[in-house]
Each structure stands twice: as C-alpha cells, then as structure tokens.
C-alpha cells in the first residue's frame, strides 16, 4: 500500500462525509448539529458531527482534489 493509495482512501472518506444529507440521514438518527448542545461538543460524537459539517463546508476544495486525483490517475495509468 503506497502513500497515494492512502491519500485516495482519505479523499473517498471525505467525499462520503460531504454528501450526507442532514434532513434525510443525520437528523433522524440524532446526529444533527442543531440537536447538539455546545457543552457536549468535546465528546466523540460531537467531534464526529463537527467533522461531518466541516467536510460539507469544504466541498469546493474536495472537487478540486478529486479533479487532481483523476488527472493523476489518467497520467500514471
């Protein structure tokens, strides 16, 4: 397993987190940011919710990283 494979795995994970819909997926399971109080953000669940929302705000850089990854795959074979 090379470094490029590891980076592609993290990119795929970021893509998966970025496309989660709050209304249809997160809120019915209690993972909505609105339901979470400010004092409980130090827990593991709070950290994961913060990570999900951070990746949703960074969609434009994710598109650029995906484009770079696709071009590199096309060039390297």
KEFI-370742 format. One record per residue (C-alpha): residue in three letters; residue number from 1; x, y, z. Coordinates in pm, 1 decimal, always signed. Each point is the difference from the previous one (the first is absolute). Layout:
REM KEFI-370742
residu:ALA	num:NUM	X:X	Y:Y	Z:Z
...
This chain:
REM KEFI-370742
residu:UNK	num:1	X:+0.0	Y:+0.0	Z:+0.0
residu:UNK	num:2	X:+153.2	Y:+324.0	Z:-112.4
residu:UNK	num:3	X:-44.2	Y:+355.2	Z:+112.8
residu:UNK	num:4	X:-220.0	Y:+82.2	Z:-299.6
residu:UNK	num:5	X:-237.8	Y:-283.8	Z:+87.4
residu:UNK	num:6	X:-25.8	Y:+125.6	Z:+357.4
residu:UNK	num:7	X:-71.3	Y:+356.3	Z:-116.8
residu:UNK	num:8	X:-265.2	Y:-126.8	Z:-241.3
residu:UNK	num:9	X:-164.0	Y:-184.3	Z:+287.1
residu:UNK	num:10	X:-16.1	Y:+317.0	Z:+208.7
residu:UNK	num:11	X:-138.2	Y:+188.2	Z:-300.0
residu:UNK	num:12	X:-272.9	Y:-260.6	Z:-44.1
residu:UNK	num:13	X:-85.3	Y:+23.9	Z:+370.6
residu:UNK	num:14	X:-22.4	Y:+380.2	Z:-24.2
residu:UNK	num:15	X:-226.6	Y:-34.8	Z:-303.8
residu:UNK	num:16	X:-225.2	Y:-239.5	Z:+189.0
residu:UNK	num:17	X:-31.3	Y:+238.9	Z:+293.3
residu:UNK	num:18	X:-61.7	Y:+300.0	Z:-226.3
residu:UNK	num:19	X:-305.3	Y:-148.0	Z:-171.0
residu:UNK	num:20	X:-190.4	Y:-97.3	Z:+314.5
residu:UNK	num:21	X:-334.1	Y:+180.4	Z:+8.1
residu:UNK	num:22	X:-99.5	Y:+142.4	Z:+337.0
residu:UNK	num:23	X:-377.4	Y:-17.6	Z:-50.8
residu:UNK	num:24	X:-16.6	Y:-353.4	Z:-137.1
residu:UNK	num:25	X:+288.4	Y:-174.6	Z:+173.4
residu:UNK	num:26	X:+152.6	Y:+185.4	Z:+293.7
residu:UNK	num:27	X:-298.9	Y:+156.0	Z:+180.7
residu:UNK	num:28	X:-212.0	Y:-319.2	Z:+30.9
residu:UNK	num:29	X:+294.7	Y:-172.2	Z:+166.1
residu:UNK	num:30	X:+68.8	Y:+282.8	Z:+246.2
residu:UNK	num:31	X:+319.1	Y:+118.8	Z:-172.4
residu:UNK	num:32	X:-122.8	Y:+350.5	Z:-85.3
residu:UNK	num:33	X:+206.9	Y:+300.2	Z:+99.7
residu:UNK	num:34	X:-314.1	Y:+181.5	Z:+119.4
residu:UNK	num:35	X:-81.0	Y:-277.4	Z:+248.7
residu:UNK	num:36	X:+346.8	Y:+0.3	Z:+146.7
residu:UNK	num:37	X:+64.7	Y:+236.2	Z:+288.6
residu:UNK	num:38	X:+316.8	Y:+208.5	Z:+12.0
residu:UNK	num:39	X:+131.1	Y:-158.1	Z:+318.6
residu:UNK	num:40	X:-5.9	Y:-352.8	Z:-139.1
residu:UNK	num:41	X:+220.7	Y:+66.1	Z:-304.4
residu:UNK	num:42	X:+302.5	Y:-142.5	Z:+183.7
residu:UNK	num:43	X:-138.1	Y:-353.8	Z:-25.1
residu:UNK	num:44	X:+87.3	Y:-239.5	Z:-280.8
residu:UNK	num:45	X:-347.4	Y:+39.2	Z:-152.6
residu:UNK	num:46	X:+37.3	Y:+378.7	Z:+8.0
residu:UNK	num:47	X:+338.9	Y:-20.5	Z:-169.3
residu:UNK	num:48	X:-139.5	Y:-225.5	Z:-275.2
residu:UNK	num:49	X:-293.4	Y:+235.5	Z:-58.0
residu:UNK	num:50	X:+244.7	Y:+289.5	Z:-25.5
residu:UNK	num:51	X:+206.9	Y:-194.4	Z:-251.8
residu:UNK	num:52	X:-307.6	Y:-75.4	Z:-210.7
residu:UNK	num:53	X:-101.8	Y:+364.9	Z:-10.9
residu:UNK	num:54	X:+354.9	Y:+115.2	Z:-71.6
residu:UNK	num:55	X:+22.1	Y:-226.2	Z:-303.7
residu:UNK	num:56	X:-335.5	Y:+127.6	Z:-121.3
residu:UNK	num:57	X:+130.9	Y:+356.1	Z:+3.0
residu:UNK	num:58	X:+314.4	Y:-101.4	Z:-189.7
residu:UNK	num:59	X:-173.9	Y:-137.7	Z:-308.8
residu:UNK	num:60	X:+177.3	Y:+226.9	Z:-248.9
residu:UNK	num:61	X:+350.5	Y:-107.2	Z:+109.1
residu:UNK	num:62	X:-122.5	Y:-360.4	Z:-10.6
residu:UNK	num:63	X:-104.2	Y:+43.6	Z:-361.3
residu:UNK	num:64	X:+344.4	Y:+138.2	Z:-81.0
residu:UNK	num:65	X:+174.6	Y:-285.9	Z:+182.0
residu:UNK	num:66	X:-216.5	Y:-252.8	Z:-182.5
residu:UNK	num:67	X:+92.3	Y:+160.7	Z:-331.8
residu:UNK	num:68	X:+369.9	Y:-13.2	Z:+82.9
residu:UNK	num:69	X:-32.0	Y:-363.1	Z:+107.4
residu:UNK	num:70	X:-180.6	Y:-95.0	Z:-323.4
residu:UNK	num:71	X:+261.0	Y:+178.4	Z:-214.9
residu:UNK	num:72	X:+284.0	Y:-170.8	Z:+186.8
residu:UNK	num:73	X:-167.6	Y:-338.3	Z:-47.6
residu:UNK	num:74	X:-42.3	Y:+67.8	Z:-372.8
residu:UNK	num:75	X:+363.3	Y:+103.3	Z:-39.2
residu:UNK	num:76	X:+155.0	Y:-276.7	Z:+210.6
residu:UNK	num:77	X:-226.5	Y:-274.4	Z:-128.9
